[in-house]
Amino acid sequence: MLTAENLPRPPYKNYHEWYAAQDTAHLIRKTQDAENIFRKTGITFAVYGHADSSEKLIPFDIIPRIISAREWRKLAQGIEQRVLALNAFLDDIYHKQEIIKAGRIPRELIERNVAFLPEMIGFKPPGGVYTHIVGTDIVRTGEDQFYVLEDNARTPSGVSYMLENRETMMQMFPELFTLNKVQRVEDYPRLLRQSLAAVAPPGCKGKPRVAVLTPGIYNSAYYEHSFLADQMGVELVEGSDLRVLDGKVQMRTTRGYEPIDVLYRRVDDDFLDPLTFRADSALGIPGIMDVYRAGNVTIANAPGTGICDDKAIYSYMPEIVEFYTGRKALLENVPTWRCSEPASLKYVLENIADLVIKEVHGSGGYGMLVGPTATKKERSDFAEKLAARPSNYIAQPTLALSTVPIFVNKGIAPRHVDLRPYVLVSDKVKIIPGGLTRVAIKQGSLVVNSSQGGGTKDTWVLED
C-alpha cells in the first residue's frame, strides 16, 4: 500500500484516505460481518489428511489488493502469451511433437509423465482448444517485477472465492466502489458459459447444452461446483446422472435422457471414464472417451492437460513460450533447478536451507520444503527423500515476495501474497481483470494455499 517513503502508492491513494478515516473497532465488526456472510453462504473448504477434516472457512481479509490499469495491462499481455503457448504445446505433444524433435524438451519428460495420456494422441478437441479455463499463479518481488509461480491448466479452482469476495466487499463497503473505479469480475459466470458454448462440438444443433460434472458433495471444492453451475444457469451433474446413448453423452431428466454438448468437468482424468482409465471409478461416465474422440462432446478442460501443471514441465516454460510464439516470455519463471540433473541436485542438497523444494506432481502446498523455516531434522529427512528420487523434485530460491497489508485487531500488518488470474479460452482469450489474491495469514509464512491455512482478498484492477 505504501512506498519506501511511507506514502500511499498511486493505486491505493483513494483507499488510503478512506482507511485513515475509519475506526478500528468498526473494521473489526466488519471483519466479523464478512465471516458471518461466508458462513451463511456456505463457503467452506475441506482440508483432507488432517485430524480435523471438517469443513472450514477460508479466512477473508477486508483490505483489498489494488492493481493499477498499467500494471494489469503488462500482466495480461504476459498471461495471454503464456496460455496460448500452453495450448500450442498440448496440441504439439499429442500430434507432431515438434518441440521434442527440436531438442527443446526431453522426450522422456513427456512420455514418462503420469499426466500424459496416450489416449489423446492424434486427437484434436473441438475448436482446437485444450485449456478452456486456466489459472496462472503469479508472484511479485518488486514494483514492476512479476514472475509466474505455476500454471493450473487441468482443473483450476478458487474462482468462486474471487466472486464471493467481490460481492461481500460491495455489500459491506459500497462507498469504496464509488471512490474507486474498479473493473468488474461479476461477469465471469456469463463469460464462462459463452466461452464453453463457443467450443461445442461441430454437430451441435441449436443452443449448446452445458453441464458441470462434480465428484459429489464430499469433494473439497463442491461448493464451487454448485456455485458455478447455479451462476451459469446450467445443470450440476454427477457421473451417475449421465450415460452414453446413441454415441452421445446424455443426462437423465424427468423427460428421459437428453444430450449434453459441453461438459465442464471437475473430475480428474483418472476417474473420468472407467472403461479407459481407472476401472474402479464410480465418479465418471463409462464410454465418455469414445464419445469425445468421435467429436460428439466437448470436455473442458481436455483430458491430458494436467501435464502442464507438472513442475518439471514448468521449468521449461521459457523455452516452450519462445518455441511456439517466436518471442521471449513476457512473464518470467521463478528460477528453477531440476533435481533430475546431477549438477542441480548437488547444488540443491548443499543449499537446502536456503531453497524451496517442491514435488513435480504436487499441489496445494503439500509435499514441499521451505528451507529457511524448516528445522534441521526436517531438512535432513527431506534431503534423504530428495536424494532417493531426485526426478520427483524441483527447487527454487526463496524469493523476497512483495507484501500487502492485512487487517488485524491492532490495525494493519504486512503479509505475503500471490495472485491467480483466471483465463477463458475459446475462439478468443478473455482474462478476468483481477483474480484471486491468496494471502499467507501467518506472520512470516510464504505459503498461501488455503489447505495450509492461507486466506484470500478481493482483488481490484482499476480503470484508467
C-alpha positions in Angstrom: 0.0 0.0 0.0 2.8 2.4 0.9 6.1 3.4 -0.8 9.5 3.3 0.9 8.8 7.0 1.8 5.7 5.9 3.7 3.4 7.5 1.1 0.4 5.7 -0.5 1.2 4.0 -3.8 -0.9 5.6 -6.6 -3.4 2.8 -6.9 -4.1 3.0 -3.2 -4.4 6.7 -2.9 -8.2 6.9 -2.6 -8.4 3.8 -0.4 -5.7 5.0 1.9 -7.5 8.3 2.5 -10.7 6.3 3.2 -9.0 3.9 5.6 -7.3 6.7 7.6 -10.8 8.0 8.5 -12.1 4.6 9.7 -12.4 3.5 13.3 -10.6 0.2 14.1 -13.5 -1.1 16.2 -15.8 -0.5 13.2 -13.4 -2.5 10.9 -13.2 -5.3 13.4 -17.0 -5.6 13.3 -16.9 -5.6 9.5 -14.4 -8.5 9.6 -16.9 -10.4 11.8 -19.7 -9.5 9.4 -17.7 -10.9 6.5 -17.1 -14.1 8.3 -20.8 -14.4 9.1 -21.7 -13.8 5.4 -19.3 -16.6 4.3 -20.6 -19.0 6.9 -24.3 -18.3 6.0 -23.4 -18.7 2.3 -21.7 -22.0 3.0 -18.3 -21.0 1.5 -16.1 -23.7 3.1 -13.1 -25.8 2.2 -12.3 -29.3 3.5 -8.6 -30.0 4.4 -8.1 -33.7 3.9 -5.5 -35.7 5.7 -5.7 -33.6 8.9 -7.0 -35.0 12.2 -9.8 -32.4 11.9 -11.1 -32.7 8.4 -14.3 -30.8 9.0 -15.4 -28.0 6.6 -13.6 -24.7 7.4 -14.0 -21.1 6.4 -11.2 -19.7 4.3 -10.0 -16.5 6.1 -11.0 -13.4 4.3 -9.2 -10.1 4.6 -11.2 -6.9 4.2 -8.3 -4.8 2.8 -8.4 -5.2 -1.0 -5.3 -5.7 -3.1 -5.3 -3.0 -5.7 -3.6 -3.1 -9.1 -3.3 -0.2 -11.5 -4.6 -0.4 -15.1 -1.0 -0.1 -16.3 0.2 -3.0 -14.2 -2.7 -5.1 -15.3 -2.0 -4.5 -19.0 1.5 -5.7 -18.5 0.3 -8.8 -16.7 -2.5 -9.6 -19.1 -0.2 -9.5 -22.1 2.2 -12.0 -20.5 -0.6 -14.2 -19.3 -2.2 -14.4 -22.8 1.1 -15.2 -24.4 1.7 -18.0 -21.9 -1.8 -19.5 -22.1 -1.7 -19.6 -26.0 1.8 -21.3 -25.7 0.4 -23.9 -23.3 -2.4 -24.7 -25.8 0.1 -25.0 -28.7 2.3 -27.2 -26.6 -0.5 -29.6 -25.8 -1.5 -29.7 -29.4 2.1 -30.5 -30.4 2.9 -33.2 -27.8 -0.3 -35.0 -28.8 0.4 -34.7 -32.5 3.7 -34.0 -34.3 5.9 -33.5 -31.2 8.0 -30.9 -33.0 9.3 -29.4 -29.7 10.8 -32.8 -28.8 12.3 -33.3 -32.3 13.9 -29.9 -32.0 15.6 -31.0 -28.8 14.0 -28.2 -26.7 12.4 -30.6 -24.2 13.3 -34.2 -23.3 11.1 -36.9 -24.8 11.1 -38.9 -21.6 9.8 -35.9 -19.6 6.7 -36.1 -21.7 6.2 -39.8 -22.4 7.0 -41.0 -18.8 4.8 -38.3 -17.2 1.8 -39.7 -15.4 -0.3 -36.8 -16.7 0.5 -37.5 -20.4 -2.4 -39.5 -21.8 -1.6 -41.8 -24.8 -5.4 -41.8 -25.4 -5.2 -38.2 -26.6 -2.5 -38.8 -29.2 -3.8 -37.8 -32.7 -7.0 -36.3 -31.4 -7.8 -32.6 -31.7 -10.6 -31.4 -29.4 -13.5 -29.3 -30.7 -12.2 -25.8 -31.7 -8.7 -27.0 -31.2 -8.8 -25.8 -27.5 -7.3 -27.9 -24.8 -7.1 -25.4 -21.9 -10.6 -23.8 -21.7 -10.1 -22.4 -18.2 -6.6 -21.6 -16.8 -5.4 -20.2 -13.5 -1.9 -18.7 -13.6 -0.3 -18.2 -10.2 1.8 -15.0 -10.2 4.1 -13.5 -7.5 5.6 -10.1 -7.3 9.1 -9.2 -6.0 9.3 -5.5 -6.8 7.5 -2.6 -8.2 7.4 -4.0 -11.8 8.8 -7.5 -11.2 6.3 -10.3 -11.7 7.0 -14.0 -12.0 4.8 -17.0 -12.8 5.0 -19.4 -9.9 3.0 -22.2 -11.5 0.4 -23.0 -14.2 -3.0 -24.6 -13.4 -4.3 -26.0 -16.7 -6.2 -29.1 -15.6 -9.0 -28.0 -13.2 -8.1 -24.6 -11.7 -10.1 -23.8 -8.6 -10.9 -20.8 -6.5 -12.9 -18.6 -8.9 -16.0 -18.8 -6.6 -14.0 -17.1 -3.9 -13.0 -14.3 -6.3 -16.7 -13.7 -7.0 -17.9 -14.0 -3.4 -15.1 -11.8 -2.2 -16.2 -9.1 -4.5 -19.9 -9.4 -3.6 -19.0 -9.3 0.1 -16.9 -6.2 -0.3 -19.6 -4.4 -2.3 -22.2 -5.3 0.3 -20.1 -4.1 3.3 -18.3 -1.1 1.7 -20.4 0.2 -1.2 -18.8 3.6 -0.8 -15.4 2.3 -1.8 -16.8 1.4 -5.3 -17.9 5.0 -5.7 -14.5 6.3 -4.7 -12.6 3.8 -6.9 -13.3 2.8 -10.5 -12.8 -1.0 -10.2 -13.1 -3.3 -13.2 -15.8 -5.9 -13.0 -15.4 -9.6 -12.2 -19.1 -10.3 -11.7 -19.5 -11.2 -15.4 -17.3 -14.3 -15.1 -20.2 -16.9 -15.0 -21.8 -15.4 -18.1 -18.4 -15.2 -19.9 -17.6 -18.8 -18.8 -20.9 -20.1 -20.3 -20.3 -18.1 -23.5 -16.8 -19.5 -23.8 -17.8 -23.1 -23.2 -20.7 -22.8 -25.7 -18.3 -21.4 -28.3 -16.3 -24.7 -28.3 -19.3 -27.0 -28.6 -18.8 -30.0 -31.0 -19.4 -29.3 -34.7 -22.5 -31.5 -34.8 -24.3 -29.5 -32.0 -27.6 -28.1 -33.2 -29.1 -25.0 -31.6 -28.0 -23.7 -28.3 -25.3 -25.9 -26.8 -26.3 -27.7 -23.6 -23.6 -27.2 -20.9 -23.3 -29.1 -17.6 -20.8 -29.1 -14.7 -19.6 -32.5 -13.7 -18.7 -32.8 -10.0 -17.3 -35.8 -8.0 -20.1 -35.0 -5.5 -20.8 -33.4 -2.1 -17.7 -34.9 -0.4 -15.3 -33.1 -2.7 -13.4 -30.2 -1.1 -14.4 -27.9 -3.9 -18.1 -29.0 -4.1 -19.3 -25.5 -3.1 -17.6 -24.0 -6.1 -19.0 -26.7 -8.5 -22.6 -26.0 -7.3 -22.0 -22.2 -7.3 -20.7 -22.1 -10.8 -23.5 -24.3 -12.2 -26.1 -22.1 -10.5 -24.5 -18.8 -11.6 -24.2 -20.1 -15.2 -27.8 -21.5 -15.2 -26.7 -25.0 -16.1 -27.1 -28.4 -14.6 -24.8 -29.7 -11.9 -24.4 -33.5 -12.5 -22.5 -36.5 -11.1 -21.3 -39.4 -13.2 -24.4 -41.4 -12.2 -26.6 -38.8 -13.8 -25.0 -39.4 -17.2 -24.7 -42.3 -19.6 -23.6 -42.9 -23.2 -26.5 -43.5 -25.6 -26.6 -43.4 -29.4 -23.0 -42.1 -29.5 -23.6 -39.1 -27.2 -23.3 -38.3 -23.6 -26.9 -38.0 -22.2 -28.3 -36.7 -19.0 -31.2 -38.2 -17.1 -34.1 -35.8 -16.8 -37.8 -36.1 -16.0 -38.4 -36.3 -19.7 -36.0 -39.1 -20.3 -32.3 -38.8 -21.4 -31.2 -35.6 -23.2 -27.8 -34.9 -24.8 -25.0 -32.8 -23.3 -22.8 -30.9 -25.7 -20.2 -29.4 -23.3 -19.1 -30.9 -20.0 -17.2 -28.7 -17.7 -15.6 -31.4 -15.7 -14.2 -31.0 -12.2 -13.3 -34.7 -12.0 -9.6 -35.8 -12.5 -8.6 -37.7 -15.6 -8.1 -41.0 -13.8 -11.8 -41.1 -12.7 -13.4 -39.7 -15.9 -14.1 -43.0 -17.7 -13.8 -46.4 -16.0 -13.6 -48.1 -19.4 -10.5 -46.1 -20.4 -8.8 -45.1 -17.1 -9.4 -46.4 -13.6 -11.8 -49.3 -13.8 -12.8 -48.8 -10.1 -14.0 -45.2 -10.7 -17.6 -44.5 -9.7 -17.3 -40.8 -10.5 -17.1 -40.9 -14.3 -19.1 -42.0 -17.3 -18.3 -45.3 -18.9 -17.5 -44.8 -22.6 -17.3 -41.0 -22.5 -13.8 -41.1 -24.0 -15.2 -42.9 -27.1 -17.8 -40.1 -27.5 -15.2 -37.5 -27.0 -12.8 -38.9 -29.6 -15.7 -39.2 -32.0 -16.2 -35.5 -31.7 -19.6 -35.6 -30.1 -18.9 -33.9 -26.8 -16.6 -31.2 -25.6 -14.8 -31.9 -22.3 -13.3 -28.8 -20.6 -10.6 -28.9 -19.8 -9.4 -31.6 -22.2 -8.1 -34.8 -20.7 -4.3 -34.8 -20.6 -3.9 -31.1 -19.9 -2.6 -31.9 -16.4 0.8 -32.3 -17.8 1.0 -28.5 -17.9 0.6 -28.4 -14.1 3.8 -30.5 -13.8 6.6 -28.5 -12.2 9.2 -30.2 -14.3 7.4 -29.0 -17.4 7.1 -25.6 -15.7 10.9 -25.4 -15.7 10.8 -25.5 -19.5 8.1 -22.8 -19.9 10.6 -20.1 -21.2 11.6 -22.5 -24.0 8.0 -23.5 -24.6 6.8 -19.9 -24.9 9.6 -19.0 -27.3 9.2 -22.1 -29.4 5.5 -21.6 -30.1 5.3 -17.8 -30.2 8.7 -16.8 -31.6 9.2 -14.3 -28.7 10.8 -14.3 -25.3 8.3 -14.9 -22.5 6.9 -11.6 -21.3 6.4 -13.1 -17.8 9.4 -14.9 -16.5 9.5 -18.1 -14.5 10.9 -18.2 -11.0 14.5 -19.6 -11.4 14.2 -23.3 -11.1 16.7 -26.2 -10.5 15.7 -29.6 -11.9 16.8 -32.1 -9.3 16.9 -34.8 -12.0 20.1 -33.1 -13.3 23.2 -34.2 -11.3 24.7 -30.7 -11.1 21.4 -29.2 -9.9 20.9 -32.0 -7.4 24.3 -31.4 -5.9 23.6 -27.6 -5.6 20.2 -28.2 -4.0 21.5 -30.6 -1.4 24.3 -28.3 -0.5 22.0 -25.3 -0.2 18.8 -26.9 1.1 18.5 -24.5 4.0 18.0 -21.6 1.5 15.7 -23.1 -1.0 12.0 -24.1 -1.5 11.8 -27.6 -2.8 8.6 -29.0 -4.4 7.3 -32.3 -5.8 6.9 -32.1 -9.5 3.4 -33.5 -9.3 2.5 -31.8 -6.0 -0.2 -29.2 -5.4 -1.9 -27.4 -2.6 1.3 -26.7 -0.7 1.7 -30.4 0.1 5.0 -32.3 -0.3 7.2 -29.2 -0.2 10.0 -28.0 2.0 10.6 -24.3 2.8 14.2 -24.5 3.7 14.6 -21.3 5.7 11.7 -22.1 8.0 12.2 -25.9 8.3 14.0 -27.5 11.3 17.4 -29.2 10.9 15.7 -32.6 11.1 13.0 -31.7 8.6 15.7 -30.6 6.1 17.7 -33.8 6.8 14.7 -36.0 6.3 13.7 -34.2 3.1 17.3 -34.5 1.8 17.1 -38.2 2.1 13.8 -38.3 0.1 15.3 -36.0 -2.5 18.5 -38.0 -2.9 16.5 -41.2 -3.3 14.1 -39.9 -6.0 15.6 -36.6 -7.4 13.4 -36.6 -10.6 10.4 -36.1 -8.3 11.5 -32.7 -7.3 12.4 -29.2 -8.4 13.9 -26.4 -6.3 13.6 -22.6 -6.3 15.1 -19.7 -4.4 13.3 -18.2 -1.5 12.1 -15.0 -3.2 11.7 -11.8 -1.4 8.0 -11.7 -2.2 6.2 -8.4 -2.0 3.7 -8.0 0.8 0.3 -6.3 1.0 -1.4 -5.2 4.2 -4.0 -7.3 6.0 -6.3 -6.1 8.7 -5.5 -7.4 12.3 -7.0 -6.3 15.6 -4.3 -3.7 16.1 -4.5 -2.2 12.7 -2.7 -3.4 9.6 0.3 -5.8 9.1 2.2 -7.0 6.0 1.7 -10.5 4.6 3.0 -12.3 1.6 0.6 -12.9 -1.3 0.2 -14.4 -4.7 -2.3 -13.8 -7.5 -4.3 -16.3 -9.6 -5.9 -14.6 -12.6 -8.5 -16.7 -14.4 -8.3 -17.1 -18.2 -11.1 -18.3 -20.5 -10.1 -19.7 -23.9 -12.4 -20.4 -26.9 -12.2 -18.6 -30.2 -10.7 -15.8 -28.2 -8.8 -15.3 -24.9 -10.6 -13.5 -22.1 -8.7 -12.6 -18.9 -10.8 -11.7 -15.9 -9.5 -8.4 -14.5 -8.2 -9.3 -11.1 -8.5 -12.9 -10.0 -7.9 -14.5 -6.6 -5.4 -13.0 -4.2 -4.2 -15.6 -1.8 -2.6 -14.4 1.4 -0.3 -16.1 4.0 -2.2 -15.2 7.1 0.5 -16.5 9.4 3.2 -13.9 10.0 6.4 -14.7 8.1 4.8 -17.5 6.1 5.4 -17.9 2.4 2.7 -20.5 1.9 -0.6 -19.0 0.7 -2.6 -22.2 -0.1 -6.0 -22.5 1.7 -5.1 -26.1 2.5 -2.2 -24.7 4.5 -4.1 -22.0 6.4 -3.9 -19.3 3.8 -6.7 -16.7 3.3 -8.0 -14.6 0.4 -8.6 -10.9 -0.6 -10.7 -9.1 -3.1 -8.5 -8.0 -6.0 -9.2 -4.7 -7.6 -7.9 -3.7 -11.1 -8.6 0.0 -11.5 -9.8 1.5 -14.7 -7.6 4.1 -16.4 
